[in-house]
Amino acid sequence: MARAWISGDRYLSPAMVCELVPGMTIDVLSARRRQRLSPPYYKPSGNTVLYRESEIHAWVDASRVETRER
């Protein structure tokens, strides 16, 4: 599977990111890459795209929306 880089951190394929983030699709990730938008990704070879799991979690965490208390 994915090779550990830092303890507890894995490289994920686009399909694995889609499994991790509800509602995410491979097409959306591809469009975000073309537009150079987050999440950051790695291209170790021509057709291989990888994401670091910790960076996916940080990207989702950064999208937090504050709500008001009632």
Backbone hydrogen bonds, N-H to C=O, Kabsch-Sander energy under -0.5 kcal/mol:
donor,donor_aa,acceptor,acceptor_aa,energy
5,W,6,I,-0.6
5,W,9,D,-1.5
9,D,6,I,-3.5
11,Y,3,R,-0.6
12,L,51,Y,-3.7
17,V,13,S,-2.1
18,C,14,P,-2.1
19,E,15,A,-1.5
20,L,16,M,-1.6
21,V,17,V,-2.4
24,M,21,V,-2.0
29,L,25,T,-2.3
30,S,26,I,-2.5
31,A,27,D,-2.4
32,R,28,V,-2.4
33,R,29,L,-2.2
34,R,30,S,-2.3
35,Q,31,A,-1.8
36,R,33,R,-1.4
37,L,32,R,-3.1
42,Y,50,L,-3.0
45,S,48,T,-0.6
48,T,45,S,-0.9
49,V,47,N,-0.5
50,L,42,Y,-2.6
51,Y,12,L,-2.4
53,E,10,R,-3.2
55,E,52,R,-0.7
56,I,52,R,-1.7
57,H,53,E,-2.3
58,A,54,S,-2.1
59,W,55,E,-2.1
60,V,56,I,-2.4
61,D,57,H,-2.7
62,A,58,A,-2.2
63,S,59,W,-0.6
63,S,60,V,-1.3
64,R,61,D,-1.4
66,E,64,R,-0.5
